[in-house]
Amino acid sequence: MRNKLLLGLFIMVLVLSGCANTTKAAAESSAAETAPAVVEATAETPDASENQSTEENASDASSIIIATTTSTRDSGLLDAILPDFQAKTGIEPQVIAVGTGKALQMGVDGEADVLLVHAKSSEEAFVANGDGLERFDVMYNDFVIVGPKGDPDGLSGDNVEAALKSIYEKQLPFVSRGDDSGTHKKEKAFWESYELTPEGDWYISAGKGMGDVLQMASELQAYTMTDRATYLALRDHLELDIIVEGDSNLFNQYGVIAVNPNKSDLINAEGAQAFIDWILSDDTQALIAEYGKETFGQALFTPNAK
């Protein structure tokens, strides 16, 4: 009788254990079916955010990609005027602020819809090569040379050649954009025209945008060339003064170009044209003319669309 009882208890334990395992397996199977799949980001499975390329954005007819120079961003101009564009057209402007050289390359690669840049000869070559449709003047300001407050090296004046030659001869610290931007192209053209090759510890190639370069020059108490608008927008945070201004060679023209839609099926040609029509319009030119007056006591750009 005792043996039968023990045998019965043993069988009951086996049955209960089997039921428990079945229940656990079913629960795990159910959890696997309802929980979100987790995929590790590897070379074969790139992060989803990296797949949201500029081309995907450009395919959306309700938005456009504007490749532009950092000065239009760092000066605050685009933040001030682009809400008007979106309100009037319903098109969302997506701004990518890089050097002019990079912006033009984005156009060549079909990665932007429209360009707002400032290196006229390069822009004209861009159109001549079939990468853009047509170039239009939009506005201008000027470049200035800035440096340590109080002009300790006696460079102040309106002659950019004299100032840069003095910086070169004395090997005074100079921070260059070094990023193939419109500002960098202009600076390089000056050195080349003077048959000078800036190199050595005194000449710092930053590879950064205008705002960052101004901060570097301020911290190092160095000289740099900048567009006036970005300097004025940041001057309260800089230990720099304008050293050279007023030279006609420092003129800084901005242009707008629609990228050739043959570059990519994803280019928003209609949106690009809407942006060009808007920025060349009398209303927008008036907005540009007023920008900066209230805050800085002077306009940061002069509109000159024809």
C-alpha positions in Angstrom: 0.0 0.0 0.0 2.9 2.4 0.9 4.6 1.6 -2.4 1.4 2.3 -4.4 1.0 5.6 -2.6 4.6 6.7 -3.4 4.2 5.6 -7.0 1.1 7.7 -7.3 2.8 10.8 -5.8 5.7 10.3 -8.2 3.4 10.2 -11.2 1.5 13.3 -10.0 4.8 15.3 -9.7 5.8 14.3 -13.3 2.4 15.4 -14.6 2.5 18.8 -12.7 6.1 19.4 -13.9 5.1 18.8 -17.5 2.2 21.2 -17.2 4.4 23.9 -15.8 7.0 23.5 -18.6 4.2 23.6 -21.1 2.8 26.8 -19.6 6.2 28.4 -19.5 6.9 27.5 -23.1 3.6 28.9 -24.2 4.2 32.1 -22.3 7.6 32.5 -23.8 6.2 31.8 -27.3 3.5 34.4 -26.7 6.0 37.0 -25.5 8.1 36.4 -28.5 5.2 37.0 -30.8 4.0 40.3 -29.1 7.4 42.0 -28.2 8.9 44.3 -30.9 11.8 42.8 -32.8 15.2 44.1 -31.8 17.8 44.3 -34.6 21.4 45.3 -33.9 22.8 48.1 -36.0 25.6 46.5 -38.0 27.2 47.1 -41.3 24.5 45.0 -42.9 21.7 46.7 -41.0 22.5 50.5 -40.8 20.8 52.7 -38.4 17.4 53.9 -39.7 18.3 57.6 -39.2 21.3 57.2 -41.5 18.9 56.0 -44.3 16.9 59.2 -44.1 19.0 60.9 -46.7 18.6 64.3 -48.3 17.4 62.5 -51.4 14.4 61.1 -49.5 13.6 64.5 -48.1 13.8 66.0 -51.6 11.3 63.5 -52.9 8.6 65.2 -50.7 6.9 67.8 -52.8 5.9 69.7 -49.7 9.5 70.4 -48.8 12.7 71.6 -50.5 16.4 71.2 -49.6 18.3 74.5 -49.7 22.1 74.0 -49.7 23.7 77.3 -48.6 26.7 78.9 -47.1 27.1 79.0 -43.3 27.0 82.8 -43.3 23.3 82.9 -44.3 22.7 80.8 -41.2 25.2 82.2 -38.7 24.0 85.8 -39.5 20.5 84.8 -38.6 19.1 85.9 -42.0 17.4 82.6 -42.9 15.8 82.2 -39.5 14.3 85.7 -40.0 12.9 85.3 -43.5 12.2 81.7 -44.3 9.0 81.5 -42.2 7.5 84.0 -44.7 8.4 81.5 -47.6 6.7 78.6 -45.8 3.6 80.7 -45.0 3.2 81.9 -48.6 3.9 78.6 -50.4 3.2 75.8 -47.9 6.6 74.4 -48.7 8.9 73.5 -45.8 12.5 74.7 -46.3 15.1 72.3 -45.1 18.4 74.2 -44.8 21.8 72.5 -45.1 24.4 75.1 -44.2 27.9 74.2 -45.5 30.7 75.9 -47.3 29.9 77.1 -50.8 32.1 74.5 -52.3 30.3 71.7 -50.5 26.9 73.2 -51.4 27.8 73.3 -55.1 29.0 69.6 -54.8 25.6 68.7 -53.3 24.1 70.2 -56.4 26.4 68.2 -58.7 25.4 65.1 -56.8 21.7 65.9 -57.0 21.4 66.1 -53.2 19.7 69.5 -53.0 16.9 71.3 -54.8 18.3 74.9 -54.8 21.5 76.6 -53.8 22.1 80.0 -52.1 25.8 80.6 -52.2 28.5 83.3 -52.7 31.3 82.4 -55.1 30.1 83.8 -58.4 32.8 82.4 -60.7 32.2 78.9 -59.3 28.4 79.4 -59.6 28.7 80.4 -63.2 30.9 77.3 -63.9 28.2 75.2 -62.1 25.6 76.4 -64.5 27.9 76.2 -67.6 28.5 72.5 -66.8 24.8 71.8 -66.8 24.5 71.2 -63.1 22.3 74.2 -62.5 19.6 75.9 -64.6 20.2 79.6 -64.2 22.0 81.9 -61.7 20.4 85.0 -60.2 21.9 87.8 -58.0 20.1 88.0 -54.7 22.0 90.3 -52.3 25.5 91.3 -51.3 27.5 92.4 -48.3 31.2 92.7 -47.9 34.1 90.8 -46.4 36.2 92.4 -43.6 39.4 91.4 -41.9 39.0 91.2 -38.1 41.6 90.9 -35.4 42.6 91.6 -31.8 40.8 94.6 -30.3 42.8 97.8 -30.3 44.7 97.0 -33.4 47.9 96.1 -31.6 49.8 95.4 -34.9 48.8 98.7 -36.6 47.0 97.1 -39.5 43.8 99.2 -39.5 42.8 100.7 -42.8 41.0 100.0 -46.1 43.7 98.1 -48.0 43.3 94.4 -47.8 46.5 93.8 -49.8 48.7 95.8 -47.3 47.1 94.1 -44.3 47.5 90.5 -45.6 51.1 91.1 -46.7 51.9 92.5 -43.3 50.3 89.5 -41.6 52.3 87.2 -43.9 55.6 89.0 -43.3 55.2 89.2 -39.5 53.7 85.7 -39.4 50.8 87.0 -37.3 48.3 84.3 -36.3 45.7 83.9 -39.0 42.7 81.5 -39.0 41.5 80.4 -42.4 38.2 78.8 -43.1 40.0 76.0 -44.9 36.7 74.5 -46.1 36.5 75.5 -49.8 33.7 77.9 -48.8 33.0 81.2 -50.7 35.0 83.0 -48.0 37.9 80.5 -48.2 37.9 80.8 -52.0 38.1 84.6 -51.7 40.9 84.5 -49.2 42.9 82.0 -51.3 42.4 84.3 -54.4 44.0 87.2 -52.4 47.1 85.2 -51.4 47.5 83.9 -55.0 47.2 87.4 -56.5 49.9 88.6 -54.2 52.0 85.5 -55.1 52.2 84.4 -51.5 51.8 80.9 -50.0 50.6 81.1 -46.4 52.0 78.2 -44.4 53.6 77.5 -41.1 52.4 77.5 -37.5 51.0 81.0 -37.8 48.5 80.0 -40.5 45.7 77.8 -39.1 43.4 76.0 -41.5 40.3 75.3 -39.5 38.0 73.4 -41.9 35.0 75.0 -40.1 32.1 77.4 -40.7 32.3 81.1 -40.2 30.9 81.2 -36.7 33.3 78.6 -35.4 36.3 80.3 -37.1 35.4 83.6 -35.5 35.3 82.0 -32.1 38.7 80.4 -32.8 40.2 83.7 -33.9 38.8 85.4 -30.8 40.3 82.7 -28.5 43.7 82.7 -30.2 43.7 86.5 -30.7 44.3 85.9 -34.3 43.2 87.5 -37.6 40.6 86.1 -40.0 38.5 87.1 -43.0 34.8 87.0 -42.5 31.6 88.3 -44.1 30.4 91.4 -42.2 27.0 90.0 -41.4 28.3 87.0 -39.4 30.7 89.1 -37.5 28.1 91.7 -36.6 25.7 88.9 -35.5 28.4 87.4 -33.1 30.5 90.4 -32.2 29.1 90.7 -28.6 30.7 87.3 -27.9 34.0 88.0 -29.6 37.2 89.8 -28.6 37.7 91.0 -32.1 37.5 94.3 -34.0 37.1 95.1 -37.7 40.6 95.9 -38.8 40.2 96.2 -42.6 37.0 97.3 -44.4 35.9 99.3 -47.4 38.3 97.9 -50.0 36.3 97.3 -53.2 38.0 93.9 -53.5 36.0 92.8 -50.5 32.7 92.9 -52.2 30.6 89.7 -51.5 27.8 88.8 -53.9 25.3 86.0 -53.2 23.4 84.1 -55.9 20.6 81.5 -56.1 20.5 78.6 -58.5 18.0 75.8 -59.1 19.7 72.4 -59.4 19.2 70.7 -62.8 16.3 68.3 -62.2 17.9 65.8 -64.6 20.4 65.1 -61.7 17.8 63.1 -59.8 14.2 62.0 -60.1 13.8 63.1 -56.5 14.7 66.8 -57.1 11.7 69.1 -56.3 12.0 71.4 -59.4 8.7 73.1 -58.7 9.6 73.8 -55.1 13.1 75.1 -56.2 11.5 77.5 -58.6 9.0 78.7 -56.0 11.9 79.5 -53.7 13.7 81.5 -56.4 10.5 83.4 -57.3 10.0 84.2 -53.7 13.6 85.3 -52.8 13.8 87.5 -55.9 10.4 89.1 -55.2 10.0 92.7 -54.1 8.5 91.6 -50.8 11.4 89.3 -49.9 14.0 91.8 -51.1 12.4 94.3 -48.7 12.7 91.8 -45.8 16.4 91.3 -46.6 17.0 95.1 -46.7 15.5 95.5 -43.2 17.2 92.5 -41.6 19.7 93.7 -39.0 18.6 97.3 -38.7 16.8 96.9 -35.4 19.4 94.8 -33.7 22.6 96.0 -35.2 21.7 99.5 -36.4 22.5 98.6 -40.0 21.3 96.1 -42.6 23.5 93.0 -42.8 22.8 92.5 -46.5 21.9 94.7 -49.5 19.3 93.2 -51.9 20.2 93.5 -55.6 17.9 91.1 -57.5 17.2 92.2 -61.0 
